[in-house]
Amino acid sequence: MLHANPSSCATQLIDGDGVFNATGLDHFIKSVNLSSCGISYAIVAIMGPQSSGKSTLMNHLFHTTFREMDAFRGRSQTTKGIWIANCVGIEPATIAMDLEGTDGRERGEDDTAFEKQSALFALAVSDIVMINMWCHDIGREQAANKPLLKTVFQVMMRLFSPRKTTLVFVIRDKTKTPLENLDPILREDIQKIWDAVPKPEAHKHTPLSEFFNVEVTALSNYEEKEEKFKEEVAQLRQRFFHSIAPGGLAGDRRGVVPASAFSISAQGIWKIIRENKDLDLPAHKVMVATVRCEEIANEKLGQLRSDEGWLELEDAVQLGPVRGFGEKLSSIIDIYLSKYDKEAIYFDEAVRNAKRKQLESMALDCVYPAYTIVLGHLRSKALEDFKTKLEESLNNGEGFASAVHMLTKSILFEFDKGSSDAAVRHTNWGASKVRDKLHRDIDSHALFVRNEKLAGITSNFEKQLAKALTEPVESLFEAGGKDTWPSIRKLLTRETEAAVSEFLTSIAGFELDEETVERMQQSLRDYARKLVENKAREEAGKILILMKDKFSTVFNHDNDSLPRVWTGKEDIRAITKDARSASLKLLSDMTAIRLEEKPDRIESVLRSALLDRTVAATSSQYAIKEASVDPLASSTWEEVLPRDILITPVQCKSLWRQFQGETEYTVTQAISAQEAYKRSNNWLPPPWAIVAMLVLGFNEFMLLLKNPLYLMFMFVAYLIGKALWVQMDIDGEFRHGALPGLLSISSRFLPTVMNLLKRLAEEGQGNPTTEGTEQHNSAAQIYKNQVQKSDVASSSFTTNSSVSSVGSTSGDNESSATNLSQRRTKVTEANFS
């Protein structure tokens, strides 16, 4: 409930039933802008008997608009509860508080609780308490003001640590007695009342001046001497200007509540008073400071969260690092901490500082995610820079270890610089954890790159070794020379050492420890050895093919690697033995891995058990022993580790048996080729046939000698038969089979004979036609070519039949058949050329 005068804004603070008007107080504070005053304000309360002119005095003294008593309606209660109003024109800001009068008949004699509560409230919140009293009561034992003073002093004892209050005794309706005479009497009465009031032990001997400053003033009767009254009030009003300054009415006040917390303080004090509890002002002061400072802190935190500068900064850090982040953020936080300090400066220092730290902590909690994002950006950028620069350095040929060391140092320096730029002044947030993580990420990436580079180098050298060893080792195995394994060992050592030497040069820039270098060298050597071992196992898997190829090569070619022509002069037995011996040598080489120079008896055992098995034993005892003990009846070789065995003795025996079976046909074919060659080159009949021909054909021979016409007739018949042979292409007709040849010849025989006779007749007449001449020449040329072809074919048949007889058997594999067919083709082409 407010009065109409907006300048004083009179408001009922507490109604007659003791209900606190919190809403009205908040509205009053906003209306008079009390919150901005800090502690530069004063509260002036007035108490006194009912209808003693308290409201009238306040209205004239402070230009307020408190409701005054209407004299024409009789003397009754005018002010109910407690009212407050703004003192117009007083500096600093002053709040007037008008209390309900005491001794009112409306409440009766027994209902003094509200009087005491309102008096205690006024003493707790006011800096100056005016006590309105009648002049004629001074010096009287039963004066109306004595119960009031007793009430004031009694409730003062309920304050654990009372604030110092100025008591201004306003003597109303003064008489002719000078104030100088009234003042000592009044002070004496006040001291008596103070001494008579029961006090707690702590304040038993405390003087009145410890709690109160006592001031006395006198005013004339308002109704009788209104002008005089107003003049004296105007003089009194001047004393309220700068009342809180040193020397003023309330210059030595203590425990002032800041204006912004006045509402909270007043509500809290009244609540305690209504609950009839003792009022601990220091504790209440702490409570008020706590509540109000927390409100200020929350208000400033909310303002910080909605600050445009902070929101822009928060959005910017989402996109990447922000230069000057720490300084910008610190400045924003400083602004709101300064605002807090400005508003909370008058509150309890301990509470104020605690809430400031709380505000600072909450503000830092609010901005910490942005700070961590900035550090994350710095870490990510630093890591990416390290990756990029490391790759560039390695591409430029710089050593890996030196590049990593230099770049790590520079990248961490840049990160430290960026994290210092992002640091906030109000905290000791350290970037050490993020820096350590960056260091770990750099080390992890460097290790990854190092392993990748080393793996690439190792892979390149492994490929180099594979290229240098695979084909040469395969060639050595297929060659089956006398020193196969020594040559392989020499090749392996040479290529491995060369590769290791180049490898050490390649990894020198990595600055690896000796143990790692030694391990990598050994790994490379092991790889080379494993490469040879795997190749040996691969070749051992096709040993039968290799043995047959070796046998075929040695058997079908002479010492000059030329194909053999089986003429009958060759010693097939010896050639077969040499070929099998070469195959056996190849088998012995492939039985075990011999990368260490350890002697073994594998070749001798195989030779004695397989190749020399047909040699007769020197004695029957030895023959019995050989029959009872088979050196190949085992799955291991003596002096050979099981892991190095490629072909067991039992497998060797089985392979040899299969090998012999598949090469016997080749030997048989060679023998047949020799016999065929002998037959084709022996054109004379046997001697017995020559003798029989001479004996039985003597008469016919003599007949030819006696009659030469027979010889001429036989010669002519030979020419005619030869001409018919050539003319009818007998060889060509029979090329497609006997029956088709006979049918073709029978159908062409008569026309050919007639044509031949016709040509002879024309030649006999001496007029051969051009066509006949051409046909004659053509026939003669055909005859000549056929004769030459017949001779060449006859010659080549012998050679071809001899060579082809040593071809592979039907059981040979595809590789051998292909090799032999190529060789036959070459031989045939050579013969025809």
Secondary structure, DSSP 8 states (H G I E B T S, - for coil): -B-S-TTT--EEEE-TT--B-HHHHHHHHHHTTGGGGTT-EEEEEEE-BTTSSHHHHHHHHH--------GGG-S-----SEEEEE-TT-SSEEEEEEE--BS-TTTTTT--HHHHHHHHHHHHH-SEEEEEEEGGGTT-TT-TTHHHHHHHHHHHTTBSS---EEEEEEEES--SS-HHHHHHHHHHHHHHHHHHS---GGGTT--GGGTEEEEEEE---TTTSHHHHHHHHHHHHHTTTTTTSTTSTTTT--S---GGGHHHHHHHHHHHHHTT--B-HHHHHHHHHHHHHHHHHHHHHHHHHT-HHHHHHHHHHHHS--TTHHHHHHHHHHHHHHHHHHHHTTS-HHHHHHHHHHHHHHHHHHHHHHHHHHHHHHHHHHHHHHHHHHHHHHHTT--HHHHHHHHHHHHHHHHHHHHHHH--TT-----HHHHHHHHHHHHHHHHHHHHHHHHHHHHHHHHHHHHHHHHHHHHHHHHT-TTHHHHHHHHHHHHHHHHHHHHHHHTGGG---HHHHHHHHHHHHHHHHHHHHHHHHHHHHTHHHHHHHHHHHHHHB-TTS-B----S-S-HHHHHHHHHHHHHHHHHHTSB---S-----HHHHHIIIIISTTS--SSHHHHHHHHH--TTSSSS-TTS-GGGBSS-HHHHHHHHHHHHHHHHHHHHHHHHHHHHHHHHH--S--HHHHHHHHHHTHHHHHHHHH-HHHHHHHHHHHHHHHHHHHHHTHHHHGGG-HHHHHHHHHHHHHHHHHHHHHHHHHHHHT---HHHHHHHHHHHHHHHHHHHHHHHHHHHHHHHHHHHTT---TTS-HHHHHHHHHHHHHHHHHHH-
